[in-house]
Amino acid sequence: QRQRQIVDACARHLLTSYGLRSLAPGHPKYQGHYGGDQWHRDGAYHQGTVWAFLLGPFALAHFKVYGNAEAARSFLSPVAHHLGDYGLGSVAEIFDGDWPFAPRGCIAQAWSVAETLRAWHELAAG
């Protein structure tokens, strides 16, 4: 029951189509856009930006508590489409926390790709 509550809270407050936010939009220190000079970017880095690598663990946690591999894989699908958008064959380091979740940071982030592929593989294996 507790695990399901945690997954549901993450889905409600942190989940976006490209990963999980580092801070919920309702938090007073939330910053939904990563941009500007170095000082502003550093301030936003862990205050609401979306981290794609967290989508893999989230999808697997969702599968663990709900047992629905198809639903869990659906969280990974937008990242698969992103592979041709920003850095061909790769996934961005971070995304804005606010719609339209623009890709930011490194155009090719290994852990963003690795966690998505790992989760996809584990969900396919059952």
C-alpha positions, 0 to 999 in steps of 0.5 A: 500500500505504501509503495503504491502511495509513493508511485501515485504521489510521484505521478501526480506531482513530478511525472512529465512526458520526459521524466520526473521533476526534481521539485513539485510545481507547488513548492515555493522554490520551484523553477519551471524553466532552465535558462538564462545566465550561469547563475540562473541555470545553476539555481534552476538545476535541481529546483524543478527541471525534469530528469529523464533518467528517473523515468526508468525507475519510475516505470519499473516502480509503477509496474511493481505496484500495478503489475501492468507492463503495458501501462509502465511502458507507456511512460517510456514512449515519449522518450523514444520519440525524443531520440530524433528531436534534440540529439540524434539517437540520444536523450537530453540531460534535462528538460524544462519542468513546465510545458512544453518540457523543452530539452536542455543541458547536454544533448546526449546524456548517457544515463538518460538513454541507459535508464530508459533502455534498461527499463524497456528491456526489463519490462519486455522480459516480464 
